[in-house]
Amino acid sequence: MSREKRDPLARRKERHVQPGARSRAMHAMAARAAMGRFVLQGCVDCGAVTYPPRDVCPRCWGELRWADHGRGARVLSVTTIRVSTDLYFRGQLPWRMGTVALDAGPVALAHLHAGLTAGDQAEMRLMLDRGGNAALFALPAGKEPDMSDRQWREFVVPVKDCTILVSDARGAIGRALVQALHAAGAGHIVAGLAPPARIADLSDSLLGMERVQPIPLDLTDPVMVAECISKIPGPLDIVINTARLVRGGGVSADGNLVEQRRMLDVAVLGLMRLVQASAPLLQGRPSAAFVDILSAQALAGDAAFAGYAAGEAARHALLQSFRHEMRATGVRVLSVFTGPSDDEDHQSVPPPKVAPARLAREIITALETGREVSCVGDVAVDAMDRWLADPALYIRERNL
Amino acid sequence: MTAMDPILAGLVAGIASQRLRAVDLTNTLSPDFPVIVLPSEFGQCEPFRMETVSRYDGNGPAWYWNNISMNEHTGTHFDAPAHWITGRDVPNGTVDEVRPEDFIHPAVVIDISREAAADEDFILTRAFLDDWEARNGPIPPRHWILLRSDWSKRVGTVSYLNLREDGAHSPGPDATAMRFLVHDRDCVGLGVETVGTDAGQAAHFDEPLPAHSILHGNGRFGLQCLTNLDQLPAFGALVMAMPLKIKGGSGSPLRVIALTV
């Protein structure tokens, strides 16, 4: 890969995002879109399915409820926008949109994948735009989206040819991720290695691969974080935070405070150090993302891993704030929830566990489908379902 | 009476005239300086950390200062007798209670750099010390024993801690050498360039960790992560090693200097 070169005298390109103001109903749609769902409102009284989101049924003024629907659609008409007063779209023109007849009923305005014309069958995706709002995108039915499609790329974070920092490439998850990103064509992978360095690091075949740059990185040390960032050649596109220290222990007993403190330092302040050092660089990029891996224990606490779960919950909260801060910049902040991973950190936990390679694959999928919140593995999927359905009950069930 | 005592005046004049050199035996305390690594079932040593409180900015427009944190045994550091279980009942065994006279002692420098270069697990034995004395003269009492291994030249590389899958590999003494130095030569303590006074593999010795065990059990001290020992003569250097006065502390990072002609 030849590194991206830029005219040093050119004025910095300002990045804009799609207009942000939306109704409360539209935010409800975006919250579901963030998890990769395709949802529409249906009327409880007359059964009509409606789009765009509304507060009451436009036909009978009945109550509307969100439900998942089939993604099928047919393109009715296509138009190309050549003039816009919106700062974001002015930078993207010309831009193709069309009306689509959703199999679920409504006719909607959608962004189009290249090549789609009137009469084509389409598969709909409910995406988040750069400003974090829900938007309908029509893909050719039965085909994988083309990652080089200019309009699609505005809604996803392509991995190919990007420069990616993996904050901890020593653990099983980080190693699997370096491998998967390399296979997916990442341009340059910066692999953080927490000290102490081992003699074996010098002959590690994974770290010795072309396009992989091992670098000392311990998120508890602000100096090391700054030095790591300073040694990345060229612009940084994606940061994936795999650093974690997993230790068991409760609150009133078995909690070794020295370990718990370090655990929280890695999980909570470590995230903030990594974010503060990398976010300014990500903001200048056309398609940037920060990915954090969260344990599903963040949702409800865990008596056997009390301090660890507290750190995960704190990170979950920090990511909400970070996401808010990044809305105006277009940098995507992705949360990937997982159950216990099948590694040395979770030897005491019975299966089902998530294979690190699977987690790595799902992180790349989350980036390349622009999914803000993902749940990987049965444990995390079940945790999220139960938490969304009844958080108070789920917290009791988890901590009986 | 305003004149300084002639003994002190001689020292001051010796430093001022540069007849006496002050050699800094201290490694720079930095976040990336390696700390000792114990097997994972044990608690671990925290490395040095520094976070800026202000640097002529909104948090302090005219001043610069940092919060720092570390283990008592991070960087160039002093081990007090209470560091080891054998020294738990030694009088004045914590770092705040060490007598100030003990901060200033002469030193004997024993060069094992050639042996350590040839064998990273080189063990200093009584036999080696006997031979050393035959060639250099007897080790006088109440001296620091400084082991020059040139290990400090590895700082900044992976071979300083030298961690392999079977643990760390670095030179150090065995129990015969330690008993000889403590009981027969009445040493003040042992100073080394490696991350611990004991060898990297010393946990596996028949008498495990003999330097820590024998030194501290007899009220002697340790100095670790020293540097510039290659600039000192075998006899005649004066070491000044003053740990922080930490209440009940087991050791302390410190600045160590040697005066020598």
Interface residues (C-beta under 8 A of the other chain):
Chain A: P195 P196 A197 R198 I199 A200 D201 L202 P216 D218 T220 D221 P222 V223 M224 N256 V258 E259 R262
Chain B: S30 P31 D32 P34 V35 V37 G43 Q44 E46 P47 R49 M50 E51 V158 S159 L161 N162 L163 R164 E165
